[in-house]
């Protein structure tokens, strides 16, 4: 794994600790933005993909038959790792309709025990999965990263629903997700022949499920919110596959939980507006993508029922003439 990931993760962990110690608050977004701006992208390298002729379809058929008959799932640690490797498959019938739905059905039927849940979370949030080729130009590894992030959100949702919370290293998860947000730049939605990438939709799903967890502190939820807003400002490719509706739902839900989040989000919006005003009229595709990504998000927020009066008032007072 690129040593830059380790350095970046430590920087984010340090900022998280400073926030919790009360040493940074108003400058948090600026500090996180500086970390993102210091990331060095790498040259493209060959992505190693799973071999879909290695028996994965036979295993999926076997597991689906067991699930259909409400049988106890024979899911060994080796089989679980085998399934998760194929989340990186370029065949949506294997990756999405196969592995993703099979594991979702298994979770719904409570067919994965506590140790299996731990293994799932550990693998899906590992460096080898979340950061696979992430610093390189857009490549096919995004399918594995996005699928892992999406499934991780599903697993954590089931953890949240348990009456007795699973004992997890929540701090590690927060820092790992924040680091992933810093480095993921592939905004592709649906790709012909290969199906959904949708990394940014998966990120929002992760943020929403972490925001709903009673195991996270307010500082951690605030930290993830500010990290995401800083990443959004820097996205130079279009988000046009439903991400804005998901973002708006997450933001409305979170900002209604406590005034702390509402204030932080309003501050982020105001700083974002100031940066847009400084740039004036964009003169390149990246600039216009940034402008319209912001506009689509604000439009989605305006349509959300339950938007707080303070945020609604700010949005109604904000007019952009560039478009």
N, C-alpha and C positions, 0 to 999 in steps of 0.2 A: 504494500500500500504506500502511496506517495507520502513522504515524510511531512509534506505541507499540511496534510489533513490533521496529523497529530499536533502540529503547531497551532493550527486554526482552532482545533478543539480546546486546546489549553487556553487560548485567548478568550474564547467564549466562556469557558469555565471561570476564568478570572473575573470577567465582567459580571457574570452571574453572582459570584461571591461578593463583589463590590456592591451590587445592587442590594443584596440581602443585608449587607453591613451598613447600608445607608450612605455609602461613599459616592454613589453615582445614581442619578435619577433623571434630571432634566437633560443631561448630556448623553444619556444612554444610547439614543438613536444615532447620534453623531458618532459616538465611539464604535458602535457596531458597524455603521456605514464605513468607517475607516478600515475596519478589519476586512470587510467585503472588498473594498477598493484595492486592498493590498494582495488579493489572491492572484496568483500567476497561473494562467491557463497553459495546458500542455499540448504537445503535438499529438495527432491521432495515432493510435496503435491498434493492433488487431484484437478484436473482441472474441474471447473463447465462449462458444455457445454449447448448450447441452445437446446430446445426440438423442433425438426423439424416437429413434428406432431401437433404443436400448431396453425396452420393456416397460416404459412408462405408461403406455396405453393399457397394457394388460393389468398393471397394478391399479390404475384408475377404475377399470371395469370391475375388478375384484372388490375394491373398496366400496364402489357404488352399489354393488349387489348386496354387500353386508349392510350398508346403510338403509337400503330399500326394505330389507327384512328385519330392521331394528336389531340387528345382531351387534354384539360387542365388537368394536372395530379392532382388527388385528394390525395396529399401526406401531411397528417397532421403531426405535430411534433411527435405525438405518433407513427404513422406508420413509420416515418423515423427512430426513435429509435428502433422500432421493426425490421426493415430491417437490421440495423447496428449490432444488437445483433447477427444476423445469419451470419455475416462475420466470426464468430468463429465456424461455423458448420463444422463437419468432412466430410459432404457429398458435394463433389465438384459440384454436380448439383444444390445444394442450394447456397453454398458459392460463387462459381465462375460463373457458367452459369446463376445462378439466381440473387442473390443480386448485384453482381459486374456488370454484363452486363446491368441489369435493370437501375441501377443508372447511368451508363455510357450513356445509350441511353437517359435517362432523361436530363442529362447535355448537350448532343449534341443537343437536341431539345429545350434547354433553358426552360425546364419545372420545374426547381427548382429555386425559387426566391432568392433574396438576403439573406433573413433571413434563408432560407433553406440551402444556401451555408455556412453561418456562423455556423449553427448547425452541418452540416457535418464536417467542419474543427475542430470545438470545440470537437466533440465526437471522431473523428478519431485520434486526437493528445492528447487525455486525458491520464492521468496516468493509469486509469483503463483498457484502451485498449492497449496502446503501451508497457506497462511494466508488463502485466499480466503474472505471473510466469516466467519472463524473467531471473531471477537470479538462477533458478533451472536447473538441468540437462535437456537435450533435452526432450521436452514433446509436447503434442498436442495443447497447447496454441499458438504455433508458427503460426498455420494457421490463428488465429484471428489477431495476431500482424502483420504478413506479409500482410494479406489482407487489414488491415487498412492502413498500410504504403503505399501500392500500390495504393489504392483508394485515399488516401490523395494527392499523387503525381498527380493523374488525376485531382482532384478538383482544385489544385493549378495551373495546366496547364490552365484550363479554366479561372481561375482568371487572370492569366498573359495575356490572350487573350482579356480581356475586355478593351474597350476604356476608361472607367472610373474605375480605380483600386478600388477593394473592400477594405474598411478600416479595416485592420486586425492588430493584435498585432504580427508583424513580428519578433520582438525580442524574444518573447515567443516561436514562432515556431522554430527559429534557435536554441535556447538553448534546447528545447524539442527534436528536431531531433538529435542534437549533443549528448545529454544524451542517447538517444536510441541507437545510434551507439556504444557508450561506452559499453553498457551492452548486446547487442544482439550477441550471439555466435552460434546460430543454423544455419548451412550452408546447411541444406538439400534442395534438389531441388524437384524432383518428388517422392512422397511416394505412394506405391501401395494402392489401395482402398480409399485413402484420397486425392489424387491429389497433386497439387503444394503447397509447402510451400514457397520456394524461397525468404526468407527474405532479402538476400543480393542483389538480383536483385531489390527488392522494395526499398531498401536503396539507391541504385544508381539512380533509377528513381526519388526519392525525391531530391537527391543532384543535379541532372541535372535540375530539374524544379526550384529549388531555385537559382541555378547559373544563370538561364535565367531571373530571376525576377529583374525588375528595382527598386523594393522596398527594396532590400538588399544592404548594403554597401559592398565595397570591403573587408573590414575587416571581415565581417560576412562570405562571400564566402571563404575567405582564412581560416578562423577558421574551417569551415566545411571540407574543403579539408584536412587540417592538421589532424583533428580528424579522418577522414576516413583512412588516410594513417597509422596512429598509430594503428588503429584497425586491418587493414589488416596484419600488421607485426605480430600480436598476434593470428591470426586465425590458429588453429591447426588441422582443419578438411578440406577436399578438397572442393574447389570451382570449380565445373566441369559442371555446368548446364547453361553455357552461360553468367555467371556473368562477365567474363573477357572481353568479347567483349563490354558489356555495360559500364564497368569501363573505358576501353580505349576510347570509344566514349565521355564519360563525361570528361575525363582528357584532351583529345585533344581539345575539344570545349572550356573548361575553360582556359587552358593555352594559347590558341590563343587570348583570350579576352584582356589580359594585361600581361605585363612582370612580374608583381608582382606574379601572380599565377605560371608562368613558373619557376621563380627563386625558389619559395617555393617548387614546385614539384620536381625540380632537387635536391634541398637540401635534401628532404625526400628520394629520390632514393639513393643518395650518402650515407646517414646515414644508410639506410637499407642494402646497399651493405657492409658497414663496419661491421655491426652486423652479417651478413651472414659469412663474412670472419673470424670473431672472433670465431664463433661456429665451424668452420671447417666442417668436415663430420658428419652429424647427425647420431645418434645411436638409434633413436626410430621413431615410426610412426609419431608422432606429428611434429618432426623436419623435416622429409621428406615432410610432407604435407605443412609446411611453405615454404620449399625450392621450391617445384613445384608450389605452388600458386603464388609465386613471378615470377617464370620463365614463367608461362602461361600468366601472366599480361604483362610482358615485351615483350613476343612474340606477343601478341595481339596489343600492342602499335606499334611495328615495322611494322605491316601490315596496320596501319591506314593512309589513305591519309590525308594530312594536318598536320601531326605531325611537330612541329616546328623544324627548323634546329638545334637549341641548344640541344633539347632533343634527336633528331635523332643521333647527333654526340656522345652524352654521351652513348646512348644505343649501338651504333656500337663499342664503345671503351671498352664495358663491356663484359667480357667473364667469364662464370661460368663453372668450370670443375667438380663440385661435382656430377652432374647427369650422 
